[in-house]
Amino acid sequence: MDLLSVRGLTRRFGKLVVLEDVSFSLAAGQLAVVVGPNGSGKTTLLRCVVGADRPDEGEVLVHGRRCYETDPETRALLAAALDDIDFFPDLSVSEHLELVAYAHGGSGRTVAEVITELGLDRARDQLPSTLSSGQRRRLALASCFVRPRRLLVLDEPEQRLDARGREWLADRLLREKAEGTAVLMATHDAELAATVADDRLEIGVGA
């Protein structure tokens, strides 16, 4: 069974058709990149996949189940970092990650490892509002990696990462694939896409 199956997905905003009859699937260990110009519907597609937005037509299945953001089984399988991710404003970096991990059956050991891996050691006691944009992006990614997951959905994860951070990201995504995680990712980074992608989904303006 595919981990992710999108069938005939169409999304409209008034008379504007943003996505029309989009269909694809992802198996375990497969990574697909969504590419297209700004405004072409990449983020809308990802929001529909994670259940934050509902298509006007078609369906999204995660491990054979219709995907709803509030469904506990969906949330147990899917980790996502989109542009509108929220952090707990009164929790430090480490406290935020510990809460996310424990809520999804992760561990404190995993949190410590991810903090070090993403270079957040010096910021572990800071509040999200005090972080730089690059640190906030790393925290968003860390929120995915501290918890169990079968499907990973990322919206331009390379944004606000420096060269070393992008190298780390490519390596991490290859490891995710090797561990059997399916990954759907929107990106403008052609080099990153060429390094990690198994498939390419082109989204055009008005498509």
C-alpha atoms as one frame of an Amber mdcrd trajectory, in Angstrom:
protein
   0.000   0.000   0.000   1.264   3.494  -0.865   1.938   5.725   2.128   0.452
   8.669   0.268  -2.111   8.629  -2.523  -3.533  11.817  -4.073  -6.390  11.303
  -6.514  -7.954  13.975  -8.714  -7.225  16.787  -6.283  -8.740  20.128  -7.298
  -8.657  23.316  -5.237 -10.347  26.579  -6.126 -10.451  29.978  -4.485 -13.540
  31.612  -5.925 -13.158  31.495  -9.698  -9.413  30.911  -9.490  -8.440  27.268
 -10.051  -5.180  26.764  -8.176  -4.925  22.980  -8.534  -6.795  20.854 -11.041
  -6.997  17.057 -11.147  -3.637  16.420  -9.455  -2.870  12.722  -8.923   0.260
  10.973  -7.662   1.396   8.472  -5.047   4.375   7.901  -2.777   5.678   4.593
  -1.460   7.846   4.001   1.602  11.360   5.320   1.079  10.380   7.471  -1.904
  10.904  11.233  -2.148   9.013  13.452  -4.586   9.743  17.140  -5.113   7.011
  19.604  -6.048   8.348  22.293  -8.362   6.838  25.329 -10.020   6.959  29.128
  -9.976   5.765  31.211  -7.057   1.973  31.266  -6.921   1.601  27.990  -8.783
  -0.087  26.112  -5.911   2.791  24.202  -4.310   1.964  25.285  -0.765  -1.764
  24.756  -1.372  -1.017  21.191  -2.459   1.034  20.517   0.651  -1.670  22.005
   2.881  -4.226  19.701   1.264  -1.928  16.715   1.757  -1.501  17.355   5.494
  -5.216  18.073   5.951  -4.838  21.768   6.821  -6.824  22.671   3.698  -9.549
  20.633   2.035  -9.749  20.083  -1.713 -12.909  20.953  -3.590 -12.658  17.673
  -5.458 -10.599  14.520  -5.129  -9.084  12.870  -2.080  -5.879  12.464  -0.105
  -5.176   9.091   1.486  -2.415   8.527   4.037  -1.760   4.814   4.431  -5.186
   4.149   2.974  -7.072   6.575   5.246  -8.584   9.913   4.279  -6.332  12.619
   5.638  -7.723  15.029   8.230  -5.435  17.250  10.278  -7.311  16.450  13.498
  -7.375  12.663  12.964  -5.111  11.000  15.594  -4.038   8.236  13.199  -3.100
  10.759  10.522  -1.126  12.805  13.037   0.684   9.667  14.208   1.923   8.960
  10.677   2.613  12.431   9.310   5.136  15.101  10.273   5.144  18.434   8.458
   7.022  21.734   8.385   5.106  24.324   6.397   5.680  28.073   6.348   2.946
  28.768   8.898   4.267  26.484  11.645   3.474  27.694  15.164   5.748  27.368
  18.172   4.784  27.437  21.831   5.733  31.058  22.652   6.399  30.494  26.357
   8.492  27.333  25.948  12.203  27.251  25.234  13.600  25.418  22.218  14.305
  22.264  24.219  10.950  22.413  26.051   9.070  22.842  22.770  10.817  19.852
  21.224  10.342  17.700  24.318   6.612  18.419  24.305   6.316  17.582  20.595
   8.327  14.399  21.057   6.433  13.128  24.096   3.052  13.973  22.567   3.860
  11.664  19.652   5.659   8.899  21.521   9.214  10.156  21.058  11.968  10.354
  23.657  14.169  12.845  25.433  17.229  11.147  23.986  15.956  11.835  20.476
  15.411  15.503  21.376  18.995  15.871  22.610  20.355  14.232  19.462  18.276
  16.410  17.129  19.200  19.633  18.951  22.873  18.808  18.465  22.415  17.655
  14.876  20.700  20.910  13.883  23.187  23.133  15.696  20.666  24.447  18.214
  22.713  23.696  21.359  23.423  27.343  22.132  19.773  28.258  21.587  18.257
  25.391  23.560  17.115  27.679  26.416  15.873  30.533  24.205  12.245  31.354
  23.431  11.195  31.070  19.756  10.656  34.838  19.504  14.351  35.444  20.220
  15.630  33.133  17.459  16.982  34.232  14.110  15.016  33.259  10.986  17.527
  30.508  10.267  17.240  29.134  13.804  13.451  29.198  13.578  13.653  27.175
  10.360  15.893  24.637  12.081  13.443  24.455  14.986  10.592  23.778  12.552
  12.565  20.921  11.002  13.586  19.636  14.424   9.899  19.445  15.370   9.517
  16.850  12.610  12.591  14.823  13.449  12.004  14.406  17.194   8.824  12.385
  16.623   7.995   9.084  14.918   6.813   9.486  11.304   6.067   7.513   8.154
   5.369  10.501   5.893   7.299  13.779   5.932   5.915  16.904   4.206   8.211
  19.926   3.856   7.627  23.330   2.260  10.930  24.727   0.963  12.950  23.365
   3.914  16.170  24.806   2.451  14.974  28.383   2.926  17.064  30.411   5.408
  19.628  27.615   5.767  23.263  28.398   5.031  25.459  26.214   2.780  26.377
  23.864   5.618  22.723  23.623   6.636  21.717  22.675   3.102  24.361  19.968
   3.020  22.998  18.636   6.295  19.453  18.738   4.912  20.370  16.698   1.831
  22.086  14.091   3.995  19.157  13.964   6.408  16.624  13.473   3.622  18.668
  10.619   2.181  18.666   9.008   5.632  14.911   9.484   5.916  14.473   7.606
   2.633  16.823   4.839   3.734  14.741   4.389   6.905  11.564   3.973   4.846
  10.021   7.409   5.294   8.094   8.795   2.327   8.874  12.472   1.701   6.935
  15.121  -0.214   8.831  18.381  -0.540   8.369  21.682  -2.353  11.673  23.308
  -3.267  13.300  25.900  -5.508  16.745  24.348  -4.960  17.580  22.413  -8.132
  20.762  20.964  -6.638  18.939  19.650  -3.582  16.200  18.166  -5.752  18.728
  16.432  -8.006  20.477  14.946  -4.967  17.499  13.511  -3.117  14.467  13.183
  -5.419  13.081   9.995  -6.933  10.224  11.770  -8.671   9.298  15.277  -9.743
   5.822  16.785  -9.699   5.503  19.971 -11.739   2.760  22.391 -10.717   1.926
  25.135 -13.216   0.108  28.414 -12.715  -3.599  27.708 -12.933  -2.959  23.944
 -12.880
